[in-house]
């Protein structure tokens, strides 16, 4: 049989070169196929397969290196940025955006054996996030008010859940709603109130550059929404806790 290959070209050389599909593309195609949203403040940990987070860290580091080169930074010779790409990739996936890629911390709930029915507040809880518009910090405090239902969780667990929820690219209005949904799912309180006060570096550091500006928003559900006196009591307790900090 006469070969159809060009003269001097072996079959091995003529075989098409296949490029591995980036892990981010594999994950994205899987999420799209299953109809799973992957917006900036969504958690996708349930849909990552073993080893993919490590692969994603390597891919992100490569993209950050490309970004630095596009910013005309000589990363090959600059000792200060030699390992910046790796640091940034690790920071995004395991620290500042860990709420996207890691599972929620284990939160145990317990029966409300004593039928506790008085409200209590937890705060201030430090919250750290990043503006999804510019990926610069959002830093502030959170207060959580609870009127217990049939189950309760430990005080420290509110801090863990808040940290997990806020460790994603966010706008503050949505972050508070997501946190409220998670707390309701965990302990099903009769009433829930959340207040967040934060400073946004997209306003402090860039743009209008207003260093003293902050954003305050809240969500009230259940008995806090239907009973104005409970809502008022929650905000009064928050004011008392803030006053203690300033003394």
Helices and strands as residue ranges (DSSP letters): H 11-14, H 23-34, G 45-47, H 52-70, H 84-91, I 92-96, H 98-101, E 109-111, E 119-131, E 137-147, E 151-153, H 155-166, E 169-170, H 172-187, E 191-200, H 201-204, E 215-222, H 223-226, H 228-246
